[in-house]
Amino acid sequence: MHIAILGRQPAISIAELERVYGDVSWFSEISALVQPSAEADYIDIQRLGGSQKAGKVVLQVPGRDWRAASLKIVQHYSKAWAKKDGKITLGISAYGFSEGPRDIQKTGLVLKSKLKPTGTSLRLIPNQEAALSTATSHHNKLGLADNKVELIVVKGQSGIVIAESTGAQNITALAARDQGRPKRDAFVGMLPPKLAQIMINLAGLEKGLILDPFCGTGVILQEGLLMGYNVFGSDIAEKMISYTEANIQWLENNHDFKNQTAEWTVGDATTTTWQSNINDTPQKLKIDAVVAEGYLGQPFSAPPSNSKLTEVRGNTNHILSEFLKNLAGQIEPGTPVVFGVPAWKDIDGRFTHLPLLTKVEDLGFSYVELRNVRPDQLLYFRPDQIVAREILVLVKN
Ligand SMILES: C[S@@+](CC[C@H](N)C(=O)[O-])C[C@H]1O[C@@H](n2cnc3c(N)ncnc32)[C@H](O)[C@@H]1O
């Protein structure tokens, strides 16, 4: 059994885990228990956009207080690590407890003093918070070698879980992919790479070709390539396609995608027939999944007036519905479609949704049922944003 520490929006993170690993359930408000397949008893954290850390569960403790967890850690590891050659680096991260960083750190110090007489030397990572930040875990390579350990201790409804980390999200690589790309465009609103990974994973596709018909600067195509898929992007704006091209070429400078295909073309998603030109003669594109952040309408820095909202909502609803109609005729039944659409937040924090949300059946699609979340929980936004992205996880009927 493994545990994942979920990201800023836990419902979206657990939905991603469920689509990738199947056997997933809530453990606490910020964590999930995951049983990966028997062959691969491992959570690949670098493939997940929504989880911060993952670990293999080594101990379970009944009860809910930190003292019980702390005693168990000291008891178990003072035996397991006695007389160890070489230095062990240890970080302890506690989630869901009321104790502060000093209390958590104290457990490490007690363990250190118990190990000292056996000859084992322990380097303890200081706790600024009860849980080490993802950055600290990542920079110290915790979980990536036998002697670099992070204990992830989580309080859940049914007791306490103690896990050994198998890695934290590589925030350096994510930032480099986001900020290092040669072409960026704040106006169209680029997707954060993490969210692109989440959306791709929500498709639940093992391998094959992903189509993004609103590809913009190409973030979904970029992340799709890195995850091993073939990709095809289209966008109505020639400028955006030139950005996609520059960004993918930049990525190809440092990665080898020679067994994969990547194509892009200018096209209006409401009318285009997607065709591949990879073999020089145009052929109907075989689409295994569609992952796209659709047209979101204009950006807003303050809630729009009612009349403005009605206009933008009507306009985007029309384009995105026409796209779904056009797409329905070009994909096989069972094809997953993960579609990010706009929702607008008002001054009271309530969201206005697109009318098409209740019309997907008429357009030829159904919502994919998830066990751990309802469809309306898949709303991605930052507190300061007016336009949120509502993620629809659909399947072609
Ligand atoms: C929100 S942006 C997508 C951004 C993209 N995910 C990225 O990371 O750069 C929406 C894109 O849809 C494109 N677009 C708008 N209407 C379109 C249409 N009818 N067909 C295809 N693309 C369209 C815009 O040019 C824009 O690039």
The ligand as an SDF file (V2000), in Angstrom:
LIG
                    3D

 27 29  0  0  0  0  0  0  0  0999 V2000
   -6.9340   28.9440  -23.2760 C   0  0  0  0  0  0  0  0  0  0  0  0
   -6.0320   28.8960  -24.7460 S   0  0  0  0  0  0  0  0  0  0  0  0
   -5.2100   27.3770  -24.6820 C   0  0  0  0  0  0  0  0  0  0  0  0
   -3.8540   27.5640  -24.1140 C   0  0  0  0  0  0  0  0  0  0  0  0
   -3.0240   26.3330  -24.1770 C   0  0  0  0  0  0  0  0  0  0  0  0
   -3.5540   25.2500  -23.3530 N   0  0  0  0  0  0  0  0  0  0  0  0
   -1.6160   26.6610  -23.7470 C   0  0  0  0  0  0  0  0  0  0  0  0
   -1.1740   26.0770  -22.7760 O   0  0  0  0  0  0  0  0  0  0  0  0
   -0.9770   27.5310  -24.3320 O   0  0  0  0  0  0  0  0  0  0  0  0
   -7.2570   28.6620  -25.9380 C   0  0  0  0  0  0  0  0  0  0  0  0
   -6.7570   28.6050  -27.3680 C   0  0  0  0  0  0  0  0  0  0  0  0
   -7.8680   28.3470  -28.1960 O   0  0  0  0  0  0  0  0  0  0  0  0
   -7.6460   28.9840  -29.4390 C   0  0  0  0  0  0  0  0  0  0  0  0
   -8.9540   29.0770  -30.1070 N   0  0  0  0  0  0  0  0  0  0  0  0
   -9.9610   29.9490  -29.8930 C   0  0  0  0  0  0  0  0  0  0  0  0
  -11.0090   29.6370  -30.6930 N   0  0  0  0  0  0  0  0  0  0  0  0
  -10.6650   28.5340  -31.3910 C   0  0  0  0  0  0  0  0  0  0  0  0
  -11.3170   27.7160  -32.3470 C   0  0  0  0  0  0  0  0  0  0  0  0
  -12.5590   27.9940  -32.7850 N   0  0  0  0  0  0  0  0  0  0  0  0
  -10.6400   26.6650  -32.8480 N   0  0  0  0  0  0  0  0  0  0  0  0
   -9.3900   26.3710  -32.4360 C   0  0  0  0  0  0  0  0  0  0  0  0
   -8.7210   27.1220  -31.5470 N   0  0  0  0  0  0  0  0  0  0  0  0
   -9.3560   28.1730  -31.0200 C   0  0  0  0  0  0  0  0  0  0  0  0
   -6.9630   30.2730  -29.0940 C   0  0  0  0  0  0  0  0  0  0  0  0
   -6.1860   30.7380  -30.1870 O   0  0  0  0  0  0  0  0  0  0  0  0
   -6.0870   29.8550  -27.8860 C   0  0  0  0  0  0  0  0  0  0  0  0
   -4.7920   29.5310  -28.2980 O   0  0  0  0  0  0  0  0  0  0  0  0
  1  2  1  0
  2  3  1  0
  2 10  1  0
  3  4  1  0
  4  5  1  0
  5  6  1  0
  5  7  1  0
  7  8  2  0
  7  9  1  0
 10 11  1  0
 11 12  1  0
 11 26  1  0
 12 13  1  0
 13 14  1  0
 13 24  1  0
 14 15  1  0
 14 23  1  0
 15 16  2  0
 16 17  1  0
 17 18  1  0
 17 23  2  0
 18 19  1  0
 18 20  2  0
 20 21  1  0
 21 22  2  0
 22 23  1  0
 24 25  1  0
 24 26  1  0
 26 27  1  0
M  CHG  2   2   1   9  -1
M  END
$$$$
